[in-house]
């Protein structure tokens, strides 16, 4: 890439692309060497889009505390969906298990595969 950068016209699209890649070289190496890292964050963008679109609707949630609770709940639902869980079934399972769940095992209630009986 360094050789290509020296041989093409300054300010060209090719130079801009090479400079962009070189500035992010450690991340590019990590991505190329992993084989499991996603090339983009489209899954996250798609998961939070309903929240971003709904922001205007949620301006008046009743109180700041209610807004924080809503944000936490929406984050948990989005995480459940991203992990292939049925959000409604996950929530029902958590609400059933929560009263008897020891504090030391509360992480088992989080919406990750194999953490609940989805």
PLY file of the C-alpha trace (Angstrom):
ply
format ascii 1.0
element vertex 118
property float x
property float y
property float z
element edge 117
property int vertex1
property int vertex2
end_header
0.00 0.00 0.00
2.88 2.35 0.73
4.27 1.76 -2.77
0.85 2.36 -4.31
0.43 5.54 -2.30
3.68 6.91 -3.77
2.77 6.11 -7.38
-0.73 7.57 -7.69
-1.80 11.20 -7.97
-2.01 13.18 -4.76
-5.60 13.78 -3.73
-6.96 10.96 -5.88
-9.56 8.53 -4.62
-6.97 5.75 -4.55
-4.64 7.77 -2.31
-7.53 8.62 0.00
-8.49 4.94 0.26
-4.90 3.88 0.94
-4.45 6.60 3.57
-7.72 5.55 5.20
-6.58 1.92 5.39
-3.11 2.82 6.67
-4.55 5.00 9.45
-6.58 2.01 10.60
-3.95 -0.63 9.97
-4.00 -2.28 13.46
-7.77 -2.73 13.27
-7.53 -4.02 9.70
-4.90 -6.58 10.72
-7.05 -7.67 13.67
-10.08 -8.08 11.40
-8.18 -9.94 8.66
-6.43 -12.23 11.13
-9.51 -13.13 13.15
-11.93 -14.63 10.70
-14.77 -14.12 13.19
-14.99 -10.34 13.55
-17.77 -8.68 11.54
-16.63 -6.24 8.87
-19.29 -3.72 9.87
-21.60 -2.89 12.74
-24.85 -3.23 10.76
-26.34 -5.66 13.28
-25.94 -3.14 16.09
-27.16 -0.27 13.89
-30.27 -2.25 12.98
-30.87 -3.22 16.61
-30.78 0.36 17.86
-32.65 1.92 14.93
-36.09 1.48 16.55
-34.73 3.17 19.67
-33.27 6.04 17.67
-36.51 6.48 15.73
-38.55 6.33 18.92
-36.50 8.95 20.78
-38.99 11.72 20.00
-41.85 9.55 21.22
-40.04 8.83 24.46
-39.12 12.41 25.35
-41.92 12.42 27.89
-41.45 9.13 29.71
-42.71 10.57 32.97
-39.38 11.12 34.69
-35.65 10.83 34.12
-35.58 7.60 36.12
-38.31 6.13 33.92
-36.27 7.06 30.86
-33.22 5.27 32.24
-35.30 2.18 33.01
-36.78 2.21 29.49
-33.30 2.47 27.97
-32.09 -0.49 30.04
-35.10 -2.61 29.10
-34.76 -1.78 25.39
-31.04 -2.67 25.54
-31.84 -6.05 27.10
-34.53 -6.77 24.49
-32.16 -5.82 21.64
-29.44 -8.05 23.12
-31.88 -10.96 23.41
-32.93 -10.50 19.79
-29.32 -10.30 18.57
-28.57 -13.54 20.39
-31.46 -15.34 18.74
-33.71 -15.40 21.79
-37.44 -14.71 21.77
-37.58 -11.51 23.86
-41.00 -12.25 25.33
-40.04 -15.79 26.35
-36.71 -14.55 27.74
-38.48 -11.90 29.85
-41.10 -14.37 31.11
-38.31 -16.78 32.10
-36.36 -14.02 33.88
-39.41 -12.78 35.77
-40.16 -16.32 36.89
-36.58 -17.05 38.01
-35.68 -13.63 39.46
-37.33 -13.96 42.91
-35.32 -17.08 43.75
-32.10 -16.23 41.92
-29.11 -15.70 44.25
-27.16 -12.47 43.69
-24.12 -14.56 42.75
-26.03 -16.02 39.77
-27.82 -12.91 38.49
-25.60 -12.93 35.35
-27.33 -16.16 34.32
-30.48 -14.08 33.72
-28.84 -11.92 31.03
-30.05 -12.43 27.44
-27.17 -14.49 26.11
-27.39 -17.95 24.54
-27.41 -20.72 27.15
-28.01 -18.23 29.99
-31.76 -18.82 30.12
-34.13 -21.56 29.11
-35.19 -19.67 25.97
0 1
1 2
2 3
3 4
4 5
5 6
6 7
7 8
8 9
9 10
10 11
11 12
12 13
13 14
14 15
15 16
16 17
17 18
18 19
19 20
20 21
21 22
22 23
23 24
24 25
25 26
26 27
27 28
28 29
29 30
30 31
31 32
32 33
33 34
34 35
35 36
36 37
37 38
38 39
39 40
40 41
41 42
42 43
43 44
44 45
45 46
46 47
47 48
48 49
49 50
50 51
51 52
52 53
53 54
54 55
55 56
56 57
57 58
58 59
59 60
60 61
61 62
62 63
63 64
64 65
65 66
66 67
67 68
68 69
69 70
70 71
71 72
72 73
73 74
74 75
75 76
76 77
77 78
78 79
79 80
80 81
81 82
82 83
83 84
84 85
85 86
86 87
87 88
88 89
89 90
90 91
91 92
92 93
93 94
94 95
95 96
96 97
97 98
98 99
99 100
100 101
101 102
102 103
103 104
104 105
105 106
106 107
107 108
108 109
109 110
110 111
111 112
112 113
113 114
114 115
115 116
116 117
